[in-house]
Amino acid sequence: MEKFSSAVIVCDFSETQALFQAQWQQLFAQYHPYCLPIGNQPLILWALEALARLQCFDITLVDPYASHHPRLHQQLKNLAASIYGFQLHFTPTLPPDAAKTGPVLTGVHLYYLHPDTQALAQTSLHNLRDYYEENMRAPTLWQSRVTLPHFYQQGRLGRGAHCQIHAQSICRHSLLGKYVSLQQEAQAIGSVIGDYSRLGPRTHLFGSLILPHTRLGSDLHLVGKIVSGQYLIDPLTGAWTEIDHVWCKAQKVYAL
């Protein structure tokens, strides 16, 4: 396999992702597309992790959304330096000779290093259902393929740093981001809960995805749903409704 020291990441949807792009604009617009998390890791960090394992340390990001997320580039620079020890370069358009100097990652997909071939691979995300299903596979599959810091596996539970789980709560086959809080008698079974999120007393999640900075109130029962901001989403049909702010509060702007 040919070796390259540089690579380009195009931080935008590809032509085959028209449906996913429309769903993102409607439901996830507070996120940069490459900051959508899978298994509590933003897609951009999955891509950087794979490229670092391939020893591509000269990375250029083509980012047409830069003006909407002005602080994101500095955050990414700091993370790339602290985790991988390299710097990122940014440009609004694709360099004309990009394909000649190294791999070009296009589309908002999940990129990773294949464990058998040790080659760059991707799992395509064409719609909300694909995105949800890859998150649901994260506790058993994807987490074993990433070595990003500040994450710990404890039996049937993966958790980020500084989580607080009440002694009367239950959490199994799930992934918790950093600073997640489960209050009294809360339950998370087969679910993914994003960074800085909170489950109120007696709120139960089964096979659900809670995006970062979400505060769920008490006595909720969610099965197979996505919560983004105050949107309650059915990932299989794309249908959604708004949750009253008494039961769900979320930060409106999120980067990393």
Secondary structure as GFF3:
##gff-version 3
##sequence-region A 1 256
A	DSSP	beta_strand	6	10	.	.	.	ID=ss1
A	DSSP	three_ten_helix	15	17	.	.	.	ID=ss2
A	DSSP	alpha_helix	18	27	.	.	.	ID=ss3
A	DSSP	three_ten_helix	33	35	.	.	.	ID=ss4
A	DSSP	beta_strand	37	38	.	.	.	ID=ss5
A	DSSP	beta_strand	41	42	.	.	.	ID=ss6
A	DSSP	alpha_helix	43	53	.	.	.	ID=ss7
A	DSSP	beta_strand	58	62	.	.	.	ID=ss8
A	DSSP	three_ten_helix	66	68	.	.	.	ID=ss9
A	DSSP	alpha_helix	72	83	.	.	.	ID=ss10
A	DSSP	beta_strand	88	91	.	.	.	ID=ss11
A	DSSP	alpha_helix	98	101	.	.	.	ID=ss12
A	DSSP	beta_strand	104	106	.	.	.	ID=ss13
A	DSSP	beta_strand	110	113	.	.	.	ID=ss14
A	DSSP	beta_strand	120	123	.	.	.	ID=ss15
A	DSSP	alpha_helix	128	137	.	.	.	ID=ss16
A	DSSP	three_ten_helix	142	145	.	.	.	ID=ss17
A	DSSP	beta_strand	151	154	.	.	.	ID=ss18
A	DSSP	beta_strand	157	160	.	.	.	ID=ss19
A	DSSP	beta_strand	164	165	.	.	.	ID=ss20
A	DSSP	beta_strand	170	172	.	.	.	ID=ss21
A	DSSP	beta_strand	174	176	.	.	.	ID=ss22
A	DSSP	beta_strand	181	182	.	.	.	ID=ss23
A	DSSP	beta_strand	187	189	.	.	.	ID=ss24
A	DSSP	beta_strand	192	193	.	.	.	ID=ss25
A	DSSP	beta_strand	198	199	.	.	.	ID=ss26
A	DSSP	beta_strand	204	206	.	.	.	ID=ss27
A	DSSP	beta_strand	209	210	.	.	.	ID=ss28
A	DSSP	beta_strand	214	216	.	.	.	ID=ss29
A	DSSP	beta_strand	221	223	.	.	.	ID=ss30
A	DSSP	beta_strand	226	228	.	.	.	ID=ss31
A	DSSP	beta_strand	231	233	.	.	.	ID=ss32
A	DSSP	beta_strand	240	242	.	.	.	ID=ss33
A	DSSP	beta_strand	248	250	.	.	.	ID=ss34
###
